[in-house]
């Protein structure tokens, strides 16, 4: 898992470092970084919502096929395949964009959690030594990480180290690469309205000062931002696809309410910088989704759908030898069913048998199982010849 964070975190780290050099305030840098990453992912979001809008037009046609061929699954699959080809729709089209977004999220999280690596560019050996000192402080004094040991593999280790340095500066003065000065200077910019984003919000702080109140509010603002985005998405989905909402309405409502609550709970367990990122991530996602929903009007999506159908038709004519995703899936399914049917009609010696012989073979296995059960429990056993079974 750490490999994924490092793989995507390194290029995103250079982006964050560049933004921080232009705007030397970490809170503002997080906002700009979130905006830039959302803009980089805009083509992915566009494709996802375009595919979702096209599927809304496509859904009534699928329902019609289900009514016509619901009793014949094989024929239904064949007709669905033809329809997908005619419409130029890949039913798995929204999966790849979603995967890309989840994949890139690893990099975003890595950048937010590791400012000492990505912003200050401190070498690994010095970082490790600093984390070990922070871990000793956490275990011996108990005012960091709830008194628990801090592992270098812990994603929060750098933010916890910065928090330890602020509370116990003398412990870090002898580290190489001017570590103490660099992290101290950085910590001065690692704040919003005077609250250190490297600190973890507390539900019941010992002192209700300005910093404690701001840190306390960040998790609730993160949950509120996500709730706004989730409610808007649910309302829009209900408007454009009421049947799907009616089918899973209870589950969707529960998720809409539970996810923000979960975000609040997690935000009280991690440094405030993460919750601060979540606030603007949800707000920017809401703005982009709202803009795309306004753009994909019914008339526009109908026009886009016709263009996509024409492109699919032209491509099919130019590449008749190439098979679509649905064709390959159907062929694989058919081949699997044939293999299963063939395997079922082979006896223990590997010889092919007729259907009646196969049925007799199955009856014999059932009778043998019944006989053993009767012997086990002392019951009378009467062998069945299958004439009393459907």
Legacy VTK file of the C-alpha trace (Angstrom):
# vtk DataFile Version 3.0
C-alpha trace
ASCII
DATASET POLYDATA
POINTS 390 float
0.000 0.000 0.000
2.829 2.409 0.847
4.221 1.770 -2.629
1.079 3.307 -4.147
1.336 6.357 -1.916
4.984 6.877 -2.896
4.412 6.195 -6.601
1.763 8.875 -7.046
2.805 11.043 -4.120
6.182 11.962 -5.665
4.838 13.824 -8.753
2.015 15.352 -6.708
4.626 16.328 -4.140
6.540 18.353 -6.730
3.273 20.077 -7.647
2.584 20.922 -4.000
6.175 22.134 -3.541
5.832 24.436 -6.554
2.563 25.880 -5.232
4.096 26.393 -1.793
7.032 28.308 -3.284
4.580 30.654 -5.024
2.293 30.962 -1.983
4.364 30.279 1.183
1.368 29.466 3.361
0.474 25.805 3.753
-3.250 26.387 4.301
-3.537 28.443 1.108
-1.258 25.955 -0.675
-3.624 23.092 0.275
-6.575 25.004 -1.191
-4.732 25.736 -4.443
-3.347 22.195 -4.601
-6.864 20.775 -4.184
-8.169 23.050 -6.931
-5.340 22.134 -9.338
-5.804 18.373 -8.764
-9.563 18.712 -9.327
-8.893 20.547 -12.593
-6.412 17.830 -13.633
-9.135 15.265 -12.988
-11.778 17.296 -14.799
-11.557 15.223 -18.053
-12.150 12.088 -15.959
-15.151 13.678 -14.221
-16.486 14.881 -17.561
-16.315 11.402 -19.078
-17.904 9.813 -16.003
-20.876 12.167 -15.947
-21.294 12.022 -19.712
-21.474 8.233 -19.541
-23.952 8.442 -16.636
-26.141 10.889 -18.584
-26.122 8.618 -21.645
-27.055 5.633 -19.514
-30.132 7.534 -18.334
-31.290 7.761 -21.956
-30.356 4.140 -22.461
-32.146 2.760 -19.388
-35.726 2.720 -20.814
-34.507 0.647 -23.760
-32.918 -1.867 -21.399
-36.132 -2.088 -19.378
-38.073 -2.779 -22.572
-35.725 -5.650 -23.430
-36.116 -7.115 -19.940
-39.884 -7.143 -20.321
-39.655 -8.790 -23.750
-36.982 -11.410 -23.004
-36.991 -11.681 -19.207
-37.874 -15.376 -19.369
-34.995 -16.141 -21.741
-31.704 -14.959 -20.146
-29.520 -16.002 -23.068
-31.657 -14.156 -25.612
-31.790 -11.153 -23.274
-27.985 -11.003 -23.141
-27.758 -11.223 -26.921
-30.256 -8.398 -27.401
-28.529 -6.271 -24.786
-25.224 -6.787 -26.567
-26.720 -5.639 -29.857
-28.212 -2.588 -28.168
-24.909 -1.649 -26.516
-23.197 -1.904 -29.912
-25.835 0.173 -31.675
-25.697 2.890 -29.028
-21.901 2.825 -28.773
-22.032 2.461 -25.000
-19.551 0.567 -22.860
-21.425 -0.556 -19.703
-18.114 -0.537 -17.842
-17.224 2.937 -19.136
-17.616 4.647 -15.783
-15.436 2.128 -13.936
-12.087 3.246 -15.382
-12.575 6.957 -14.563
-13.603 6.023 -11.023
-10.535 3.800 -10.722
-8.292 6.637 -11.941
-9.742 8.999 -9.331
-9.230 6.464 -6.544
-5.713 5.765 -7.802
-4.749 9.460 -7.792
-6.287 9.915 -4.357
-3.367 7.947 -2.921
-1.025 10.676 -4.163
-3.167 13.494 -2.789
-3.287 11.890 0.665
0.468 11.261 0.592
1.171 14.945 -0.112
-1.135 16.202 2.643
0.291 13.766 5.199
3.994 14.237 4.333
4.950 17.935 4.140
8.476 17.260 5.477
9.143 14.985 2.491
7.350 16.854 -0.262
7.718 20.493 0.846
10.976 20.612 2.814
12.718 17.758 0.909
14.461 16.419 4.022
16.351 13.176 3.313
14.970 9.843 4.481
17.704 9.197 7.067
17.063 12.512 8.829
13.293 12.040 8.649
13.628 8.592 10.200
15.792 9.953 13.037
13.247 12.715 13.691
10.347 10.255 13.730
12.232 8.050 16.197
12.684 11.042 18.516
8.995 11.914 18.178
8.108 8.299 18.971
10.253 8.378 22.136
8.493 11.570 23.224
5.082 10.029 22.518
5.848 6.917 24.606
7.737 8.589 27.456
5.748 11.808 27.873
2.421 10.810 26.305
1.330 14.156 24.863
1.731 13.010 21.234
-0.256 10.308 19.396
-2.107 9.391 22.600
1.113 8.048 24.088
1.546 5.424 21.366
4.705 4.614 19.423
5.082 6.332 16.013
6.225 4.085 13.191
8.000 5.533 10.090
5.455 3.616 7.982
2.587 5.488 9.676
1.157 7.991 7.179
0.713 10.513 9.984
4.302 10.197 11.218
5.556 13.478 9.707
2.664 15.581 10.977
3.037 14.002 14.407
6.773 14.723 14.294
6.087 18.391 13.511
3.682 18.477 16.464
6.330 16.917 18.714
8.904 19.479 17.583
6.575 22.334 18.480
5.991 20.960 21.977
9.556 19.769 22.648
11.892 21.811 20.395
15.130 21.039 22.288
14.862 17.344 21.383
15.303 18.105 17.665
18.048 20.769 17.628
20.905 18.336 16.961
19.441 16.801 13.785
21.256 17.292 10.462
20.172 19.323 7.407
19.050 22.177 9.642
15.949 20.089 10.395
14.886 22.075 13.446
14.961 25.465 11.700
13.277 24.241 8.507
10.411 22.509 10.303
10.012 25.421 12.752
9.776 27.947 9.918
7.376 25.689 8.065
5.194 25.243 11.162
4.747 29.017 11.300
2.994 28.829 7.897
1.254 25.541 8.711
-1.772 27.271 10.168
-5.153 28.783 9.403
-6.311 31.768 11.488
-3.583 30.903 14.000
-4.502 27.212 14.381
-1.741 24.696 13.620
-2.984 22.251 10.983
-0.468 19.693 12.168
-2.361 19.261 15.425
-5.153 16.754 15.858
-8.553 18.289 16.748
-9.894 17.388 20.191
-13.557 16.902 21.003
-12.911 17.967 24.605
-9.777 20.138 24.674
-8.260 21.025 28.039
-8.411 24.744 27.206
-11.021 26.325 24.916
-8.761 28.930 23.296
-8.912 30.299 19.743
-6.819 27.466 18.284
-8.852 24.749 20.032
-12.126 26.216 18.715
-10.845 26.429 15.111
-9.473 22.866 15.238
-12.773 21.701 16.765
-14.741 23.268 13.894
-12.662 21.736 11.063
-14.072 18.167 11.355
-17.654 19.473 11.428
-17.011 21.722 8.421
-15.535 18.695 6.592
-18.663 16.671 7.399
-20.965 19.554 6.423
-19.196 20.027 3.068
-19.541 16.345 2.288
-23.189 16.352 3.380
-23.953 19.243 0.998
-22.273 17.402 -1.872
-23.995 14.090 -1.052
-27.447 15.666 -0.685
-27.084 17.501 -3.973
-25.985 14.315 -5.762
-28.920 12.372 -4.312
-31.459 15.069 -5.208
-30.116 15.308 -8.759
-30.130 11.524 -9.172
-33.716 11.364 -7.924
-34.686 14.006 -10.439
-33.114 12.369 -13.498
-33.554 8.705 -12.522
-36.432 8.318 -10.030
-36.774 4.556 -10.642
-33.229 3.821 -9.477
-33.705 6.049 -6.455
-36.963 4.319 -5.552
-35.238 0.923 -5.717
-32.364 1.863 -3.408
-33.702 4.956 -1.719
-33.330 3.743 1.870
-29.759 2.620 1.368
-28.799 5.828 -0.450
-30.314 7.995 2.283
-28.437 6.063 4.949
-25.149 6.461 3.077
-25.817 10.175 2.561
-26.111 10.658 6.318
-23.540 8.129 7.512
-20.629 9.215 5.310
-20.483 12.807 6.681
-20.719 11.434 10.242
-17.890 9.025 9.438
-15.841 11.934 8.027
-16.341 13.920 11.231
-15.224 10.980 13.349
-12.114 10.342 11.214
-11.252 14.065 11.137
-11.044 14.022 14.947
-8.515 11.180 14.686
-6.121 12.733 12.136
-4.198 16.042 11.957
-6.370 19.029 11.072
-4.593 19.488 7.723
-6.371 16.386 6.417
-9.811 17.644 7.468
-8.962 21.037 5.983
-8.192 19.319 2.671
-11.476 17.370 2.837
-13.470 20.596 3.235
-12.242 22.082 -0.021
-12.156 18.755 -1.823
-15.902 18.342 -1.194
-16.648 21.971 -2.082
-14.717 21.813 -5.365
-16.302 18.437 -6.204
-19.722 19.968 -5.598
-18.922 22.954 -7.851
-17.605 20.747 -10.686
-20.506 18.285 -10.444
-23.050 21.119 -10.379
-21.448 22.762 -13.437
-21.385 19.493 -15.407
-25.000 18.704 -14.500
-25.988 22.145 -15.787
-23.999 21.526 -18.958
-25.480 18.091 -19.677
-29.004 19.243 -20.449
-31.417 16.755 -21.993
-31.099 18.275 -25.465
-27.310 18.386 -25.271
-26.986 14.784 -24.089
-29.315 13.636 -26.884
-27.037 15.389 -29.392
-23.928 13.899 -27.749
-25.552 10.482 -27.782
-26.221 10.691 -31.531
-22.607 11.691 -32.200
-21.305 8.797 -30.091
-23.595 6.349 -31.886
-22.330 7.586 -35.248
-18.720 7.273 -34.115
-19.393 3.702 -32.959
-21.030 2.848 -36.304
-18.127 4.257 -38.330
-15.570 2.485 -36.149
-17.432 -0.834 -36.487
-17.485 -0.465 -40.285
-13.764 0.331 -40.456
-12.762 -2.404 -38.002
-15.176 -5.300 -38.536
-12.621 -7.780 -37.209
-12.408 -6.060 -33.822
-14.826 -7.160 -31.155
-16.452 -4.876 -28.624
-16.133 -5.308 -24.883
-19.636 -6.778 -24.690
-18.910 -9.228 -27.521
-15.834 -10.527 -25.742
-17.761 -10.854 -22.481
-20.596 -12.718 -24.173
-18.221 -15.085 -25.965
-16.342 -15.822 -22.755
-19.612 -16.508 -20.948
-20.809 -18.813 -23.748
-17.478 -20.690 -23.792
-17.625 -21.133 -20.016
-21.159 -22.507 -20.172
-20.143 -24.960 -22.913
-17.173 -26.150 -20.865
-19.356 -26.659 -17.806
-21.958 -28.555 -19.835
-19.275 -30.719 -21.452
-17.613 -31.448 -18.105
-20.950 -32.483 -16.599
-21.526 -35.038 -19.373
-18.289 -37.000 -18.863
-18.109 -40.111 -16.652
-15.346 -41.049 -14.229
-13.338 -42.672 -17.048
-13.412 -39.482 -19.127
-15.920 -40.928 -21.622
-18.813 -38.874 -22.968
-22.275 -39.987 -21.831
-25.816 -39.226 -22.903
-28.180 -36.980 -20.971
-30.159 -39.971 -19.626
-26.934 -41.606 -18.459
-25.868 -38.378 -16.827
-29.213 -38.164 -14.982
-28.833 -41.780 -13.807
-25.317 -41.022 -12.614
-26.600 -38.069 -10.580
-29.418 -40.210 -9.086
-26.920 -42.864 -8.042
-24.823 -40.269 -6.244
-27.907 -38.960 -4.418
-29.017 -42.489 -3.453
-25.549 -43.296 -2.137
-25.569 -40.172 0.002
-29.027 -41.038 1.356
-27.915 -44.601 2.154
-24.933 -43.381 4.155
-27.100 -40.926 6.098
-29.611 -43.708 6.887
-26.823 -46.003 8.139
-25.376 -43.187 10.255
-28.665 -42.470 12.044
-30.090 -46.022 12.027
-32.998 -45.234 9.710
-34.574 -47.548 7.178
-33.311 -46.825 3.663
-35.436 -47.323 0.530
-33.635 -46.664 -2.744
-35.347 -44.299 -5.185
-35.321 -44.903 -8.918
-36.131 -41.243 -9.587
-39.741 -41.907 -10.649
-41.098 -39.919 -7.678
-38.895 -36.891 -8.436
-39.745 -33.991 -10.713
LINES 1 391
390 0 1 2 3 4 5 6 7 8 9 10 11 12 13 14 15 16 17 18 19 20 21 22 23 24 25 26 27 28 29 30 31 32 33 34 35 36 37 38 39 40 41 42 43 44 45 46 47 48 49 50 51 52 53 54 55 56 57 58 59 60 61 62 63 64 65 66 67 68 69 70 71 72 73 74 75 76 77 78 79 80 81 82 83 84 85 86 87 88 89 90 91 92 93 94 95 96 97 98 99 100 101 102 103 104 105 106 107 108 109 110 111 112 113 114 115 116 117 118 119 120 121 122 123 124 125 126 127 128 129 130 131 132 133 134 135 136 137 138 139 140 141 142 143 144 145 146 147 148 149 150 151 152 153 154 155 156 157 158 159 160 161 162 163 164 165 166 167 168 169 170 171 172 173 174 175 176 177 178 179 180 181 182 183 184 185 186 187 188 189 190 191 192 193 194 195 196 197 198 199 200 201 202 203 204 205 206 207 208 209 210 211 212 213 214 215 216 217 218 219 220 221 222 223 224 225 226 227 228 229 230 231 232 233 234 235 236 237 238 239 240 241 242 243 244 245 246 247 248 249 250 251 252 253 254 255 256 257 258 259 260 261 262 263 264 265 266 267 268 269 270 271 272 273 274 275 276 277 278 279 280 281 282 283 284 285 286 287 288 289 290 291 292 293 294 295 296 297 298 299 300 301 302 303 304 305 306 307 308 309 310 311 312 313 314 315 316 317 318 319 320 321 322 323 324 325 326 327 328 329 330 331 332 333 334 335 336 337 338 339 340 341 342 343 344 345 346 347 348 349 350 351 352 353 354 355 356 357 358 359 360 361 362 363 364 365 366 367 368 369 370 371 372 373 374 375 376 377 378 379 380 381 382 383 384 385 386 387 388 389
